[in-house]
Amino acid sequence: MSDSIPAAKPPLGAAVYLGISKTRLYWLINNDPDFPCPIRFTKRCVLFPTASLDEYLRVKQAQEAAL
């Protein structure tokens, strides 16, 4: 079994990965235009690519550093 990070995470996994609540995750989806859009595979299967989440964090960190 590999210890690597999955390429995509479901909503709860994405929230845990970012260190936020699931409620905050949905708030970001609806209110932050920079937040990556989830990929909907089926009506009930929504995933967030970890590369997109990492990029979002890098951009937010750079914006914070520029202040």
N, C-alpha and C positions, 0 to 999 in steps of 0.2 A: 504494500500500500504506500502511496506517495504522500509526502507531507507538503506538497506544493499547494499554493492558493488556487482555488477553482477559478476558471476564466470568467464566471458569472455567478451572481448570488441572487437568491430570492429576496423580496423586500425585507424580511426580518434579518436575514444574513447581511444584507447591505447596511441596515441600520446598525447592527452590532459592529460591522467592519469599520464604519465611520465613527462609532462611539456615541451614537445619538439614539433617541427613541424612534419607534416606528411612526408615531404621530408627527414627530419633527421631520422624518424622511418625507412623508406625504406633504407636509407644509412646504418643504424645499421644492418638491416636484411641481407644486401648484404656484409657487410664488418667486422662485429664483430662476430667472431665465438662463443662468449659467449652469444650472444643475443638469446632469446628463439624463436624457430620456431613457426610460426602461425599454427593453425589447419584449414585445408581447408575442409569444410563440403560439399560444392558444388563449381561449377566453379566460382560463384560470392559471396559466403559466406565464409569469412575468419575471424577467431576470434583468439584473443590472451588471453590465460588464465591469469587472474589477479594474481594468485599465482605464475606463472612463471615470470611475470613482477616484482613482489615484490622480488622474489629470485634474479633476475638479479640486481636489485638495491642494495640488501644486499651485494652481491658479489662485485659489483663495489665500494661500500662504504668501504668494508673491504680492498680491494686492495689499495684504496686511503689512508686509514689510515696506511697501512703498509709502505708507501713511506716515 
